[in-house]
Amino acid sequence: EAQVTQNPRYLITVTGKKLTVTCSQNMNHEYMSWYRQDPGLGLRQIYYSMNVEVTDKGDVPEGYKVSRKEKRNFPLILESPSPNQTSLYFCASSLEGTGSYEQYFGPGTRLTVT
Amino acid sequence: GESVGLHLPTLSVQEGDNSIINCAYSNSASDYFIWYKQESGKGPQFIIDIRSNMDKRQGQRVTVLLNKTVKHLSLQIAATQPGDSAVYFCAENMRSDTGRRALTFGSGTRLQVQP
């Protein structure tokens, strides 16, 4: 089944404790992206990747890192999480590197930073 | 399930009626538009898309209309069913000066279908 998977689905952590949220897609998509979703603010892009080893900042990149060493994986790293990073996170992928086609979303990761 | 918005505009319709969800987009340079459906506890799910060289596109029970003059997008759902209850987002896609492409999402509309 073609899908985008994220792990973990739920995570509660403390301020400053490094964490990684994994994202994997099995559709051989070139484009991958991370979003956060907050009430009243909708979905905002954090980082995106147009292909392996090519990443760039989205609208809200501060406090986050990403890497794209393999085509299928695009982990989101929070080196020193803070409470304002409490949010619902979605990974997405799209067939073509420019992201000009529909994006397929993962199921989401609910992160709480205390 | 996950809450996607505390004070979303809500459209309430009777089962079997047609629904129209509207969206105003922000950038006249946007050339690709998508409607997504998000059910509680799930990620956004693609419904239908339209490119800027079109005014209308139809899918199964859904139609998207694009009015570039007033930067307006609408999603029409025919014979609305209880399973259509969800939050609906429009998204615009454009290429920036740096070559970056990104989806910019609207704040969403909650559709409630009354049996």
Contacts between the chains, C-beta under 8 A, distances in Angstrom:
chain1	res1	chain2	res2	distance
A	4	B	43	7.6
A	33	B	102	7.7
A	33	B	103	7.9
A	37	B	4	6.3
A	39	B	3	6.4
A	39	B	4	7.3
A	39	B	5	5.2
A	39	B	6	4.6
A	39	B	7	7.9
A	40	B	5	6.5
A	40	B	6	6.5
A	40	B	7	6.8
A	40	B	107	7.2
A	41	B	107	7.8
A	42	B	5	7.7
A	42	B	89	7.1
A	42	B	105	4.7
A	42	B	106	6.6
A	42	B	107	4.8
A	42	B	108	6.4
A	43	B	44	7.3
A	43	B	89	7.2
A	43	B	91	8.0
A	43	B	103	7.7
A	43	B	105	4.2
A	44	B	105	7.8
A	45	B	102	5.1
A	45	B	103	7.1
A	48	B	100	7.5
A	48	B	102	6.7
A	56	B	100	6.1
A	58	B	102	6.1
A	59	B	102	7.3
A	88	B	2	5.7
A	88	B	4	7.7
A	90	B	43	5.3
A	90	B	44	7.2
A	92	B	43	7.8
A	98	B	95	7.2
A	98	B	101	4.8
A	99	B	93	6.9
A	99	B	101	4.2
A	99	B	102	7.0
A	99	B	103	7.2
A	100	B	32	6.0
A	100	B	93	6.6
A	100	B	101	6.1
A	101	B	49	8.0
A	102	B	34	5.9
A	102	B	46	4.6
A	102	B	49	5.7
A	103	B	34	7.7
A	103	B	46	7.6
A	103	B	103	6.3
A	104	B	46	7.0
A	105	B	36	7.8
A	105	B	43	3.4
A	105	B	44	4.8
A	105	B	45	7.2
A	106	B	43	5.4
A	107	B	41	7.9
A	107	B	42	6.1
A	107	B	43	5.2
A	108	B	2	6.4
A	108	B	41	7.8
A	108	B	42	7.2
A	108	B	43	5.3
A	110	B	2	6.4
